[in-house]
Amino acid sequence: MNWQRMEGKYKDYKDEFRRKWSKLTDNELELARGKREVLVGKLQQRYGIARRTAERQLDDWVQSL
């Protein structure tokens, strides 16, 4: 799956996203609405990881769907 499809189906995968990255709040996930750049930033903040790491984790997760 690619990010364009993820944005369109974000509500369907939101619970799975929440399970994978449980530190993100419901409000943060709602504000992101599947937008990759917003999610990358939230992962960086909550998990204290580098941008490239957050991007890689998100991309790997989306590809696994």
Backbone as CSV, one residue per row, in Angstrom:
resi,resn,N_x,N_y,N_z,CA_x,CA_y,CA_z,C_x,C_y,C_z
1,MET,0.849,-1.173,0.000,0.000,0.000,0.000,0.894,1.234,0.000
2,ASN,0.429,2.287,-0.635,1.189,3.525,-0.626,0.490,4.558,0.261
3,TRP,1.137,5.687,0.447,0.601,6.689,1.374,-0.674,7.333,0.887
4,GLN,-0.869,7.467,-0.396,-2.128,8.034,-0.884,-3.301,7.142,-0.504
5,ARG,-3.119,5.859,-0.655,-4.174,4.918,-0.256,-4.348,4.915,1.257
6,MET,-3.238,5.037,1.993,-3.320,5.057,3.448,-4.157,6.250,3.918
7,GLU,-3.920,7.402,3.338,-4.710,8.573,3.728,-6.198,8.326,3.505
8,GLY,-6.537,7.694,2.406,-7.934,7.419,2.110,-8.558,6.377,3.013
9,LYS,-7.749,5.463,3.504,-8.250,4.375,4.349,-7.795,4.508,5.800
10,TYR,-7.365,5.687,6.177,-6.786,5.904,7.498,-7.710,5.447,8.624
11,LYS,-8.980,5.739,8.512,-9.925,5.342,9.568,-9.954,3.826,9.732
12,ASP,-9.803,3.104,8.640,-9.826,1.639,8.696,-8.610,1.083,9.439
13,TYR,-7.478,1.794,9.345,-6.237,1.296,9.933,-5.837,2.014,11.222
14,LYS,-6.643,2.932,11.654,-6.304,3.743,12.822,-6.071,2.894,14.076
15,ASP,-6.887,1.880,14.303,-6.710,1.015,15.474,-5.395,0.244,15.400
16,GLU,-5.037,-0.218,14.214,-3.762,-0.917,14.046,-2.600,0.035,14.295
17,PHE,-2.737,1.250,13.811,-1.715,2.266,14.034,-1.560,2.523,15.529
18,ARG,-2.685,2.630,16.222,-2.681,2.876,17.665,-1.987,1.735,18.424
19,ARG,-2.215,0.505,17.985,-1.560,-0.627,18.650,-0.051,-0.597,18.438
20,LYS,0.370,-0.241,17.251,1.806,-0.227,16.937,2.526,0.909,17.660
21,TRP,1.916,2.091,17.690,2.534,3.269,18.311,1.618,3.790,19.410
22,SER,1.588,3.076,20.510,0.635,3.353,21.594,0.908,4.651,22.356
23,LYS,2.072,5.234,22.184,2.365,6.490,22.882,1.644,7.687,22.271
24,LEU,1.204,7.552,21.038,0.476,8.643,20.401,-0.942,8.707,20.963
25,THR,-1.404,9.908,21.224,-2.743,10.076,21.776,-3.795,9.991,20.673
26,ASP,-5.021,9.759,21.074,-6.120,9.734,20.110,-6.220,11.076,19.389
27,ASN,-6.019,12.151,20.125,-6.084,13.483,19.544,-5.000,13.667,18.475
28,GLU,-3.789,13.217,18.760,-2.702,13.326,17.787,-3.011,12.524,16.524
29,LEU,-3.539,11.331,16.708,-3.884,10.499,15.552,-5.017,11.116,14.742
30,GLU,-5.961,11.721,15.435,-7.073,12.363,14.748,-6.607,13.581,13.961
31,LEU,-5.711,14.353,14.551,-5.186,15.540,13.871,-4.344,15.161,12.652
32,ALA,-3.635,14.058,12.733,-2.774,13.626,11.627,-3.581,13.187,10.412
33,ARG,-4.692,12.512,10.640,-5.567,12.026,9.563,-4.810,11.286,8.462
34,GLY,-3.783,10.560,8.858,-3.049,9.740,7.887,-2.008,10.484,7.086
35,LYS,-1.784,11.715,7.375,-0.783,12.512,6.652,0.611,12.102,7.124
36,ARG,1.413,11.632,6.206,2.728,11.066,6.520,3.617,12.037,7.287
37,GLU,3.736,13.262,6.816,4.647,14.230,7.451,4.232,14.542,8.887
38,VAL,2.941,14.634,9.121,2.451,14.896,10.479,2.750,13.701,11.378
39,LEU,2.505,12.512,10.875,2.769,11.300,11.662,4.254,11.150,11.965
40,VAL,5.100,11.449,11.004,6.545,11.386,11.226,6.930,12.316,12.372
41,GLY,6.427,13.529,12.337,6.730,14.496,13.397,6.243,14.040,14.757
42,LYS,5.048,13.482,14.808,4.507,12.994,16.086,5.327,11.823,16.623
43,LEU,5.751,10.930,15.745,6.592,9.803,16.178,7.929,10.310,16.718
44,GLN,8.489,11.283,16.048,9.753,11.860,16.523,9.584,12.418,17.933
45,GLN,8.528,13.171,18.144,8.299,13.795,19.448,8.054,12.766,20.535
46,ARG,7.127,11.874,20.305,6.722,10.916,21.350,7.770,9.850,21.652
47,TYR,8.474,9.412,20.625,9.415,8.307,20.809,10.870,8.754,20.848
48,GLY,11.121,10.028,20.611,12.475,10.550,20.667,13.403,9.891,19.655
49,ILE,12.896,9.711,18.452,13.690,9.058,17.409,14.000,10.055,16.291
50,ALA,14.995,9.724,15.502,15.390,10.573,14.380,14.323,10.542,13.288
51,ARG,14.286,11.584,12.507,13.313,11.690,11.427,13.404,10.504,10.460
52,ARG,14.608,10.161,10.062,14.781,9.037,9.125,14.262,7.732,9.713
53,THR,14.474,7.540,11.007,13.980,6.331,11.666,12.454,6.305,11.658
54,ALA,11.845,7.421,11.982,10.383,7.511,11.985,9.827,7.267,10.578
55,GLU,10.453,7.863,9.574,10.014,7.666,8.193,10.122,6.201,7.795
56,ARG,11.223,5.588,8.144,11.441,4.174,7.792,10.409,3.281,8.480
57,GLN,10.155,3.534,9.772,9.173,2.731,10.493,7.785,2.860,9.869
58,LEU,7.393,4.080,9.554,6.080,4.290,8.932,5.989,3.616,7.572
59,ASP,6.995,3.808,6.754,6.980,3.218,5.420,6.963,1.695,5.475
60,ASP,7.749,1.130,6.378,7.758,-0.337,6.529,6.387,-0.835,6.973
61,TRP,5.766,-0.116,7.887,4.453,-0.521,8.383,3.408,-0.471,7.276
62,VAL,3.409,0.613,6.511,2.434,0.752,5.422,2.635,-0.344,4.382
63,GLN,3.894,-0.662,4.078,4.162,-1.720,3.108,3.695,-3.090,3.598
64,SER,3.642,-3.276,4.914,3.230,-4.558,5.450,1.709,-4.758,5.440
65,LEU,0.972,-3.702,5.175,-0.490,-3.796,5.180,-1.027,-4.445,3.923
